[in-house]
Amino acid sequence: MTDAIISKERSVYNRSESKKSVVELCYLIAGLRNKFVNQHKLEVGLYLRASEPVML
């Protein structure tokens, strides 16, 4: 993935730094996805809890 994004014409140091940035971006995207998945789990759980029949 990094080879497709980072130009071969860059210096070795700049390619190395760019790879770090790409990896950081991937972790950020994965973290956001997990955040939204966890948020939906919470919302569904709260909805199910609220919609339980009241026991009299």
C-alpha positions as CSV (number, residue, x, y, z in Angstrom):
1,M,0.0,0.0,0.0
2,T,2.8,2.4,0.8
3,D,4.5,1.7,-2.5
4,A,1.3,2.9,-4.3
5,I,1.2,6.1,-2.3
6,I,4.9,7.1,-2.0
7,S,6.9,8.1,-5.0
8,K,10.1,6.1,-5.8
9,E,11.8,9.4,-6.6
10,R,11.9,10.5,-2.9
11,S,15.0,10.0,-0.8
12,V,15.3,7.0,1.4
13,Y,14.8,9.2,4.5
14,N,11.6,10.8,3.1
15,R,10.2,7.4,2.1
16,S,10.8,6.1,5.5
17,E,9.1,9.1,7.2
18,S,6.2,8.9,4.7
19,K,5.7,5.2,5.5
20,K,5.4,6.1,9.1
21,S,2.7,8.7,8.2
22,V,0.8,6.1,6.1
23,V,0.9,3.6,9.0
24,E,-0.3,6.3,11.5
25,L,-3.2,7.1,9.1
26,C,-4.2,3.4,8.9
27,Y,-4.2,3.1,12.7
28,L,-6.3,6.3,12.9
29,I,-8.9,5.0,10.4
30,A,-9.0,1.6,12.3
31,G,-9.5,3.4,15.6
32,L,-12.3,5.5,14.2
33,R,-14.0,2.4,12.8
34,N,-13.8,0.7,16.2
35,K,-15.2,3.8,17.9
36,F,-18.2,3.9,15.6
37,V,-18.8,0.1,15.9
38,N,-18.6,0.3,19.7
39,Q,-21.0,3.3,19.7
40,H,-23.5,1.3,17.7
41,K,-23.2,-1.6,20.0
42,L,-23.9,0.7,22.9
43,E,-26.9,2.3,21.2
44,V,-28.4,-1.1,20.3
45,G,-27.9,-2.4,23.8
46,L,-29.5,0.7,25.3
47,Y,-32.4,0.4,22.9
48,L,-32.9,-3.3,23.7
49,R,-32.7,-2.6,27.4
50,A,-35.3,0.2,27.1
51,S,-37.7,-1.9,25.0
52,E,-37.8,-4.8,27.4
53,P,-41.4,-5.5,28.6
54,V,-42.0,-4.1,32.0
55,M,-42.6,-7.0,34.5
56,L,-45.5,-6.2,36.9
